[in-house]
Amino acid sequence: MKESLKKILLEKSVITGKEFKLSSGKTSNFYVDARITTLDPEGAYLCGKIFLEMLKDIKIDAIGGYSIGADPIVSSIAVLSFLENRPLPAFIIRKEEKSHGTRKSIEGNVPINGRVALFDDVVTSGGSILKGIQQVEDCGCTVEAVMAIIDREEGGREKIESGGHPFYSIFTKSDLI
């Protein structure tokens, strides 16, 4: 499964040869538009299956992550978890609090005082996932694991782990170059 996902990432999502500005503010000639893979039927399935397998020994009540990178990931995991008779409800963290209605900053199934795993497509500096960890912990949840498709190996893993949160990735940048 991992090799099949790697093939899709390399064919559809990994872009090299020109300079890109990353969400961290840095520039790089290596960019991964992971949403092309996570929104591909086979890519979504493979991400969901691999992450669900990675979660098998981690006791959690729900899964979530920042919109928009985590949306297809947590959706695929939630659907596959149901099909495998170990349902994991999902939630999405908004970049900004909703300005109308319930004014929520987290949408979906956030368990009160629950244990959760957070997901992202690509982790570079870890800034957005660290903000997400804080938001979820402010709701009373405990973050048991942080997972990403790709660790760009630019300090994000270390920042996440220094806060006491285990970090796992399917691939590192080194795996894809």
N, C-alpha and C positions, 0 to 999 in steps of 0.2 A: 504494500500500500504506500509506504513512504517513498519508494522509488517512482511510483506512478504519480504521486503528488509533486515530487521534484521535477519530473518531466513536464507537467502542466505549468508549474511555476516558471521554468526556464523558457518554455515556448510562448507563454502568454503574458507573464508578469514582470520578469526581470528585464530591465532596460539598461544598457551601458553605452558608453561612447559619447555622451554629451553631459553637460553639467545640469544638475537638478538642485533646487532648494528643498531641503527637508523640513518637516514640521518643527524640528529642533532649532531651525535657523541656520544650521550648517549647510554647506553645499557638498555634493558628491557626484561622481560620474557612475555610481551604481545606485539604481533606483528599483524598487519593487512596488508595482501597482497591484498589490495582492487582491484587491477587490475583483479584478478580472478573473482570478482563480477561485475566490470564495463564492462568486456568483455564477460560476460555471457548474452545471449539474454534477459532473464527475468530481470536480475540485471541491465543491461543497460537501459531497458525500465523503470523500477521502479525509478532509479536514475534520468533519464530525466524527468519523470512525476512529481516527488516530487520537484525537483529543479525548474521546470517551474512553479509549483504552488507557490513556495516560492518567485518567481520573480514577481508575478502578480501585486503587488503594488509598484514595484521599476521601475522607468523610466530609461531604458537603450536602447542603440543602438546596442550593440553587447556583446558577451560573449567570455571569453578566459581563458587561464591558461597555466601553465608550462607543457611542454612535459616531461614526458610521463604519469604522473598521471592524467592530465586533458584531454588528447586527447580523450579517449572514453566518458568522461563525457560531454564535450562541443559538441561533435558530436551527442550524443543522444539528448541533449537539442535542438540543431539546427534542427534536423530532426523532432522531435515532435512539435517544435514551428511552423514549416511550416505546418504540418498536422493540427494544431489547428488554422491556419490562423492568427498567430501572429509571423511571422518569425524573428528570431534572428540570424544574421550571426555570425560566429565563427572565432577565431584566436588562434594560438598556439605560446607561447613564447619559443624560443630556449634557452637551457642552455648556448650555445656559439653562437656567430655570425657565420652565414654560411661563409665558406672560399672560396666559388666560386659563380659565377652567380651574383645575386643581392646583396649578402652579408647581407641579412636581419637577424635581431635578432628576429623579430616577423613575422610569416607567416599567411597569410589568410586575413580576412576582418577586418582590424583595422580602425575604423571610425576616420576621421580627426576631432580632437577636440570633440570626442564623449564621451558619458557616457557608461561605461562598468561595467560588473560584472566579477570577477575573481573566478576561481574554482580550487580546489585541492581535492585529494582523502582523504588524512590524514594530519592534521595540528598538529605538535608537538611544536616546538619552534617558528614557523612562519617565519624562516629565508628565505626559498625559495620564499614564497608568498610575503614577504616584498620586496625582490629583484625584483620580477615580477611587483609589484605595481610601483616601481621606474621606471622600463623600460617602462611601459605603460604610466605613467605620463610624462616621457621624450618625448613621442610621441604626447603629447598634450591632452591625454584623461583624463577623470575624473573617478576614481574608485568609483562607487556608492555602491558596496557591494562586500564582499568576502565570499565565501561559500565553505564548505567542507562536505564530507560525514561524517567524524569522526574528532572530536576535542579530542585529547589525554589528554586534561586538564593539559598541562605542560607549560603554559605560552604563547602559540602562540596567543590565542584569545586576551589576554590582550595587547600584543605588537601590533597586528593589529589594535585594537580599539584605542590604545593610539595615533596612527597616524591619527585618525579621520575617519577610515574606518569601517563601520558596518560589523560585522562578524556573520554569521549564520552557524550552522551545523545541519545535519539531526540527528546525534547521537553524544554522548560523550562516552569516554572510559567507564565511569560508567554505561552507558546503555548496554554495551556489556560484562561486567564481571560478 
